[in-house]
Amino acid sequence: MQTMIKISSPCYIPAEKLPAPDGWSALFGAERPLALEIGCGIGDFIAKTAVDHPDSNIIALDYYNKGCDSTCRRLDRHGVTNVRVVRIEARQFIAERLPKGSLSAVYINCPDPWPKKRHRKRRLVSRQFMEFLRDYLVPGGNFYFATDFDDYGIDVAGMMPSVEGFENALAPDLFRHELAGYHLSKYMKKFMAEGKNIYFINYRKKMTGAL
Ligand SMILES: C[S@@+](CC[C@H](N)C(=O)[O-])C[C@H]1O[C@@H](n2cnc3c(N)ncnc32)[C@H](O)[C@@H]1O
């Protein structure tokens, strides 16, 4: 059972104040490209990424209340104003709160690996999820995925070439263990310190002929 922390940061959007799908530019106060981080954890990745992309509106979500609180505190501490934090399940949020063809980038870093074979169907990133997400990306929109878990990395790297409507931004590599300019998250740093490799995967929604 999570202890619910009351989050009072201006970055935080409580569920009851979430805008309709077409209301994000008004909420951010500017019409700019919209990016999404799924599973922001303590917010270290998105705080740095937001500073690199001052001309983007960024939504960071996690269903972990304490993580949302840490993310908001970090953003406030660093004066980052182009991120809004939401505590919600990712698929529900996307389907209910985003317009199709709206996301310029989606970041998923170290998602829960569900290591037991019988639990793998619980993994967030699957063919079904990518076909769902495709509709919400703009043509040319980036999908970034990073995992420390070999089996998850190899699975997603092997699946992505056959998901219609995407092209590999790292071709000819299916994945890389380093991605220049991409910030490291808390979990990436933790696993790298244990000697593990991170699998970085980056695909773009095709500009033409995309579904
Ligand atoms: C292993 S942690 C990684 C946190 C962070 N991305 C990092 O790399 O340091 C995974 C995070 O994703 C969140 N999460 C997992 N599945 C989610 C979902 N379907 N919707 C929203 N958040 C999710 C969890 O609550 C957790 O905070």
The ligand as an ORCA input file, in Angstrom:
! r2SCAN-3c Opt
* xyz 0 1
  C      12.250      0.418    -12.579
  S      11.535      1.988    -12.385
  C      12.526      3.023    -13.448
  C      12.407      4.478    -13.107
  C      13.172      5.432    -14.027
  N      12.633      5.405    -15.377
  C      14.645      5.128    -14.051
  O      15.126      4.596    -15.072
  O      15.332      5.441    -13.059
  C      10.027      1.848    -13.347
  C       9.051      2.955    -13.040
  O       7.981      2.889    -13.973
  C       6.738      3.040    -13.300
  N       5.758      2.340    -14.134
  C       5.823      1.060    -14.536
  N       4.784      0.755    -15.344
  C       4.036      1.875    -15.442
  C       2.827      2.198    -16.120
  N       2.190      1.272    -16.847
  N       2.346      3.444    -16.008
  C       2.974      4.370    -15.258
  N       4.129      4.127    -14.584
  C       4.650      2.904    -14.672
  C       6.980      2.436    -11.926
  O       6.096      2.968    -10.952
  C       8.430      2.840    -11.647
  O       8.532      4.100    -11.009
*
